[in-house]
Amino acid sequence: MLPTFRVNGNWQSIDPHLQGRDVSVEVGHSLFSIKLRRTNFEERNPADSLRLTYGHIQYRLSYGNTIEVGLGLGRAALNGNIKTTGTSFTLPLFRQLGDNFGFEFVQTYSDFNGVTVSDFDGSLMYFKDNMAASIGYRVISNPASSLSGPYLGISFIY
């Protein structure tokens, strides 16, 4: 599959007062791609927000037409009450499960001034033409806290 252009949008429910909206764009050619991802977390009561942004250059490999793996290196930024940046790497995996289904699992680890933030994102995808609908679960955690919950998403793949 190795997309040359992919846009994803996800809506995540963390609890009744906290939601996440996630957008990513990947542009690539052959073995390499650039992926940008931004997640905005919004809390209603009390009103608060957090933005997590990744930028990775990825090396991608495809095994037959059913498995894709990659390694990405880049930067991450957290913007909430304070703003901090750090280094980041990602390990994406995609497995085709028949003509119209696939499973995607993306691990991302970021270091913000000695604090590691882990991001695990797994989803089941249904493909039709150049679009995909997904249902997944995402966990973002550091040693002190965690944001996790299910999400629904849509992708455009060219």
C-alpha positions in Angstrom: 0.0 0.0 0.0 2.7 2.5 0.9 0.6 5.7 0.4 2.1 8.6 -1.5 -0.6 10.8 0.1 -2.8 10.1 3.1 -5.0 12.3 5.3 -6.6 11.0 8.5 -9.1 12.5 10.8 -10.1 11.0 14.1 -12.5 11.9 17.0 -11.6 10.3 20.3 -13.7 10.0 23.5 -11.7 10.0 26.7 -14.4 10.7 29.2 -17.7 12.7 29.1 -15.8 16.0 29.6 -12.7 15.3 27.6 -12.4 14.7 23.8 -9.6 14.5 21.3 -9.5 15.6 17.7 -6.7 14.2 15.6 -5.5 15.1 12.1 -2.5 13.6 10.3 -1.0 14.1 6.8 1.5 11.7 5.2 3.3 12.5 2.0 5.8 9.9 0.6 7.5 8.4 -2.3 8.9 4.9 -2.5 10.6 4.1 0.8 10.4 7.5 2.5 7.6 9.7 3.8 7.0 12.8 5.9 4.2 12.5 8.4 2.7 15.4 10.5 0.2 14.7 13.2 -1.6 17.0 15.5 -4.0 16.1 18.3 -6.1 18.6 20.2 -7.5 17.6 23.5 -10.4 19.7 24.9 -11.8 19.5 28.4 -15.2 21.2 29.0 -15.4 21.5 32.8 -13.0 22.9 33.8 -12.1 24.4 30.4 -8.6 23.3 29.4 -6.8 22.2 26.4 -3.6 20.3 25.3 -2.1 20.0 21.9 0.3 17.2 20.9 2.1 17.6 17.6 4.5 15.2 15.8 6.7 15.6 12.7 8.5 12.5 11.5 10.6 11.4 8.5 9.8 7.8 8.0 11.6 4.9 6.3 8.9 2.4 5.1 9.1 -1.2 3.9 6.4 -3.4 2.4 6.5 -7.2 2.5 4.3 -8.4 -0.3 1.0 -6.7 -0.5 0.0 -7.5 3.1 2.5 -6.1 5.6 4.1 -2.6 5.9 6.5 -1.6 8.6 8.4 1.6 9.2 10.7 3.6 11.4 10.3 7.4 11.8 12.5 10.0 13.5 11.6 13.5 14.3 10.3 16.1 16.8 7.3 16.4 19.1 5.7 19.4 20.8 3.4 19.6 23.7 1.4 22.8 24.2 -0.8 23.2 27.2 -0.2 25.3 30.3 3.4 25.3 29.2 5.0 24.5 25.8 7.8 22.0 25.4 9.5 20.2 22.5 11.6 17.1 22.3 12.8 14.2 20.1 10.5 11.5 18.9 10.5 8.2 17.1 7.7 6.1 15.7 7.2 2.5 14.7 4.2 2.1 12.4 2.8 -1.4 11.4 0.0 -2.2 8.9 -1.4 -5.6 8.2 -3.9 -6.3 5.4 -6.6 -8.6 6.5 -8.3 -9.4 3.2 -9.5 -7.3 0.3 -11.2 -4.5 2.4 -9.9 -4.8 5.9 -6.7 -4.0 7.6 -5.1 -3.5 11.1 -2.8 -0.6 11.9 -0.7 -0.2 15.1 1.5 2.8 15.6 3.9 3.2 18.6 5.4 6.6 19.2 7.9 7.5 21.9 8.8 11.1 22.7 11.3 12.6 25.1 10.4 15.9 26.7 13.3 17.1 29.0 13.9 13.5 30.3 10.2 12.6 30.6 9.1 9.9 28.1 5.6 10.1 26.6 4.3 6.9 25.0 1.6 6.9 22.4 0.0 3.6 21.3 -2.6 3.7 18.6 -4.3 0.6 17.2 -7.2 0.5 14.7 -9.2 -1.8 12.5 -9.8 -0.2 9.1 -12.4 -0.9 6.3 -11.2 0.2 2.8 -13.4 1.3 -0.1 -11.7 2.8 -3.2 -9.5 5.6 -1.9 -11.2 5.9 1.5 -11.0 4.1 4.8 -13.2 4.1 7.9 -11.5 3.1 11.2 -12.4 2.3 14.8 -9.5 2.2 17.2 -8.1 2.8 20.7 -5.3 5.2 21.6 -3.3 5.5 24.8 -1.0 8.5 25.5 0.9 8.2 28.8 3.8 9.5 30.8 4.9 8.3 34.3 2.3 10.6 36.0 -0.9 10.4 33.8 -2.6 8.9 30.9 -5.2 9.9 28.2 -6.9 7.0 26.6 -10.1 6.0 24.9 -11.8 4.7 21.7 -12.0 6.7 18.5 -13.6 6.8 15.1 -11.8 8.0 12.0 -11.8 8.5 8.3 -8.9 8.4 5.9 -8.3 9.5 2.3 -5.5 7.5 0.6 -4.0 8.2 -2.8 
